[in-house]
Amino acid sequence: MEDESSKPTKRRNDDLIQRIKDAAEKLSRDGSTRGDLKIVSRTLRELRYAFKVFSPYRWRRKVTIFGSARTRQEEPAYQQAVLLGREMAARDWMVITGAAAGIMEAGHRGAGREHSMGLNIMLPFEQEANPVIAGDDKLVNMKYFFTRKLMFVKECDAVVCLPGGFGTLDEALEVLTLLQTGKRDIVPVVLLDAPGGSYWSALDQFIQDALLAGGMISPEDLHLYKVTDSVEETLDEVLGFYDVYHSMRFVRERLVIRMLQEISDDQLRVLNDQFKDIVVRGAIERTKALPEEADEEALASLPRLVFTFNRRNLGRLRLLIDQLNDPA
C-alpha cells in the first residue's frame, strides 16, 4: 500500500518526471543514433542508482577524498589519508572515495566500513574496489567519469585532495572551477600534501605566478582552497567551516544562508559594511525560513541571512562565511 505521506512529494515532482519522458521521446524524433541513446540511457540509470544509494545518508556530513590509486601503504601520503579518514569518522562524518587502492583505500581504511562510501569507476585496469568497501551497499560502480564526478561533488560537504595523477588534478581543478563559477555551493577544499611535501604547494605557486599574475583569476579566488601538509590543519579548515554556517540555497535572485545560531546586531553591521560590494541591492538581512524553503522542513528552525548576491565574487562569499564562523 502506498504511503500517504509520499503523495505530495510525488505530485510536486510529476512535472519533472514528465520532462524526462518528453526529452526521451524527442530523442527518438530527432533521429538520435543508437550510440547516443545508449549514453543517455546508461547515464540516467547510473544516476538513478547512485541517488538511491546516497539518499539514506543525505543528511550526514561527508568528505570526499581524492588521491592516487598507486600510492603504497608505506608512503607518508597514504598514512595521511588513513589518519584523515579516522579523524573524520570519529566526528561521525562519512568518507567518500573512488573506492580503489592507494589514497582511496587509505581514506576508507581510516574511516572504517560503516563510515565509508565508494564511487568506483569501471576500468580495464587498476580499479577494483578496495577490500574495505568491496561488496558494501554503499558502493556504486559507474561507467562514466562525468556521472562519477557529479556524485563526488554533489553529495559532499568538503573536499580533500592528496597527491595523485591526471585524475586527481582533474578532480581538484574541476571542484575549484565549480566553486569559482557558482555551479556548486561553497564547501571547504583542502589540498593536503604529505608531511614536508611540495606537490600541492608547487601547484599553488604556479597558480599565483601564472594565473593570478596573468590576470586569469582574481585574488579572492585564492580563498577557495587551502594548502597544507597537516591533517590537524585540514580538520580545523573543514570542521571550522561549519561552526556557525550550515548551508545555502538560492530562492530566485536571493541567496539564503542558514546558520546554526543567530548572529548579533553588531555582527550584522560588520557584514553589511565589509561585504556590501557583493550585494546587488538592499542589504544583508536576518530572516526566518522563507516560504519557498518549505520542501526542507528539517532546516526550518535554523536562523537565516538573506541578500541579493551578485553571483560573481565567490571568493568574497567564502570570506563572508569565514567571518560568520570567526567574527573576531
Secondary structure as GFF3:
##gff-version 3
##sequence-region A 1 328
A	DSSP	three_ten_helix	4	6	.	.	.	ID=ss1
A	DSSP	alpha_helix	7	29	.	.	.	ID=ss2
A	DSSP	alpha_helix	34	54	.	.	.	ID=ss3
A	DSSP	three_ten_helix	55	57	.	.	.	ID=ss4
A	DSSP	beta_strand	62	66	.	.	.	ID=ss5
A	DSSP	alpha_helix	76	90	.	.	.	ID=ss6
A	DSSP	beta_strand	94	97	.	.	.	ID=ss7
A	DSSP	alpha_helix	103	111	.	.	.	ID=ss8
A	DSSP	three_ten_helix	113	115	.	.	.	ID=ss9
A	DSSP	beta_strand	116	121	.	.	.	ID=ss10
A	DSSP	beta_strand	139	142	.	.	.	ID=ss11
A	DSSP	alpha_helix	145	154	.	.	.	ID=ss12
A	DSSP	beta_strand	158	161	.	.	.	ID=ss13
A	DSSP	alpha_helix	166	180	.	.	.	ID=ss14
A	DSSP	beta_strand	189	192	.	.	.	ID=ss15
A	DSSP	alpha_helix	199	206	.	.	.	ID=ss16
A	DSSP	pi_helix	207	212	.	.	.	ID=ss17
A	DSSP	three_ten_helix	219	224	.	.	.	ID=ss18
A	DSSP	beta_strand	226	228	.	.	.	ID=ss19
A	DSSP	alpha_helix	231	240	.	.	.	ID=ss20
A	DSSP	beta_strand	245	251	.	.	.	ID=ss21
A	DSSP	beta_strand	254	259	.	.	.	ID=ss22
A	DSSP	alpha_helix	265	274	.	.	.	ID=ss23
A	DSSP	three_ten_helix	276	278	.	.	.	ID=ss24
A	DSSP	beta_strand	285	287	.	.	.	ID=ss25
A	DSSP	three_ten_helix	291	293	.	.	.	ID=ss26
A	DSSP	three_ten_helix	297	299	.	.	.	ID=ss27
A	DSSP	beta_strand	304	307	.	.	.	ID=ss28
A	DSSP	alpha_helix	314	325	.	.	.	ID=ss29
###
